[in-house]
Amino acid sequence: MYRKELYLFADQRPVKALIRNYTREDFPGLIRIQKLSFPPPFPSELWWNEEQLTQHVNLFPEGALCVEIDGELVASMTGLIVRFDPEHPEHTWEEITDSGYIRNHEPAGDTLYIVDICALPTHRKLGLGKWLMQSMYEVVVRLGLTRLLGGGRMPGYHKVAEQMSAEQYVQAVVEGEIKDPVITFLLRCGRTPLKLISGYLEDEESLNHALLMEWKNPFVGK
């Protein structure tokens, strides 16, 4: 199981944190993080429920991570293992994550797929998302998987959708002409773009688009 103690920094002040696997006792805190991290217009039915969280800790506890500071849960990240075919990358979030229940988790698969990552708005300056992503990379390496993969929302796209296509928006973000809250963050975490997917998730801000982005395990051959 995963457990890492470290110091994060807020305005040059060190803050002791613990990254660990979440358990049943953490469910109320995890649901609270979801509600505060994804306010409307994000669909409330996509927030975690206890049945989904139970599947996470039962089927793939290694992919259920959280950050704890002073006894409070402040961020979480969840994944499952799938078998991914780069020649046929099209999918929706519901299809590949089993609508967040991960009952399609495949221990013999080759790809750790990110179901969700979120952090309390009050703690985002600590870089929690980046540290969780790094921790999940470590899980990929330990399990000998080929890659980490996931669809990145494009919440800034709706603001410019009348002026450019989704493809043009992604290109502008990758070239540094536009900053997107999610895609730019994932680029900073070492993820690389793979394919733009339309109809990935019900998401008004992204106009239902997502950018599939991967991180390849440097210790595994092509």
ChimeraX attribute file (.defattr): number of C-alpha atoms within 10 A of each C-alpha:
attribute: neighborCount
match mode: 1-to-1
recipient: residues
	/A:1	10
	/A:2	17
	/A:3	12
	/A:4	11
	/A:5	12
	/A:6	11
	/A:7	12
	/A:8	18
	/A:9	13
	/A:10	13
	/A:11	7
	/A:12	7
	/A:13	10
	/A:14	12
	/A:15	13
	/A:16	13
	/A:17	22
	/A:18	18
	/A:19	22
	/A:20	20
	/A:21	21
	/A:22	25
	/A:23	17
	/A:24	13
	/A:25	8
	/A:26	14
	/A:27	18
	/A:28	13
	/A:29	14
	/A:30	26
	/A:31	16
	/A:32	15
	/A:33	21
	/A:34	22
	/A:35	17
	/A:36	15
	/A:37	18
	/A:38	17
	/A:39	11
	/A:40	10
	/A:41	9
	/A:42	15
	/A:43	12
	/A:44	12
	/A:45	7
	/A:46	14
	/A:47	20
	/A:48	20
	/A:49	16
	/A:50	13
	/A:51	11
	/A:52	17
	/A:53	23
	/A:54	15
	/A:55	16
	/A:56	25
	/A:57	18
	/A:58	14
	/A:59	19
	/A:60	18
	/A:61	19
	/A:62	21
	/A:63	26
	/A:64	25
	/A:65	25
	/A:66	26
	/A:67	25
	/A:68	17
	/A:69	15
	/A:70	10
	/A:71	9
	/A:72	11
	/A:73	23
	/A:74	23
	/A:75	26
	/A:76	26
	/A:77	23
	/A:78	27
	/A:79	27
	/A:80	28
	/A:81	25
	/A:82	20
	/A:83	16
	/A:84	17
	/A:85	10
	/A:86	9
	/A:87	6
	/A:88	7
	/A:89	13
	/A:90	15
	/A:91	16
	/A:92	19
	/A:93	18
	/A:94	15
	/A:95	12
	/A:96	22
	/A:97	22
	/A:98	15
	/A:99	14
	/A:100	25
	/A:101	20
	/A:102	24
	/A:103	16
	/A:104	15
	/A:105	22
	/A:106	16
	/A:107	15
	/A:108	10
	/A:109	14
	/A:110	19
	/A:111	28
	/A:112	30
	/A:113	24
	/A:114	23
	/A:115	23
	/A:116	18
	/A:117	18
	/A:118	22
	/A:119	25
	/A:120	19
	/A:121	13
	/A:122	10
	/A:123	13
	/A:124	15
	/A:125	13
	/A:126	19
	/A:127	13
	/A:128	23
	/A:129	21
	/A:130	16
	/A:131	16
	/A:132	24
	/A:133	20
	/A:134	14
	/A:135	20
	/A:136	23
	/A:137	19
	/A:138	14
	/A:139	18
	/A:140	25
	/A:141	18
	/A:142	9
	/A:143	14
	/A:144	14
	/A:145	20
	/A:146	22
	/A:147	19
	/A:148	25
	/A:149	24
	/A:150	23
	/A:151	26
	/A:152	26
	/A:153	22
	/A:154	25
	/A:155	19
	/A:156	19
	/A:157	21
	/A:158	17
	/A:159	11
	/A:160	11
	/A:161	15
	/A:162	8
	/A:163	10
	/A:164	14
	/A:165	12
	/A:166	22
	/A:167	13
	/A:168	12
	/A:169	21
	/A:170	25
	/A:171	14
	/A:172	15
	/A:173	17
	/A:174	17
	/A:175	10
	/A:176	11
	/A:177	11
	/A:178	15
	/A:179	16
	/A:180	20
	/A:181	13
	/A:182	15
	/A:183	26
	/A:184	18
	/A:185	15
	/A:186	21
	/A:187	16
	/A:188	11
	/A:189	16
	/A:190	14
	/A:191	21
	/A:192	18
	/A:193	19
	/A:194	16
	/A:195	17
	/A:196	18
	/A:197	20
	/A:198	16
	/A:199	15
	/A:200	23
	/A:201	19
	/A:202	16
	/A:203	18
	/A:204	16
	/A:205	17
	/A:206	23
	/A:207	20
	/A:208	17
	/A:209	25
	/A:210	26
	/A:211	24
	/A:212	22
	/A:213	20
	/A:214	24
	/A:215	22
	/A:216	20
	/A:217	18
	/A:218	10
	/A:219	11
	/A:220	11
	/A:221	7
	/A:222	7
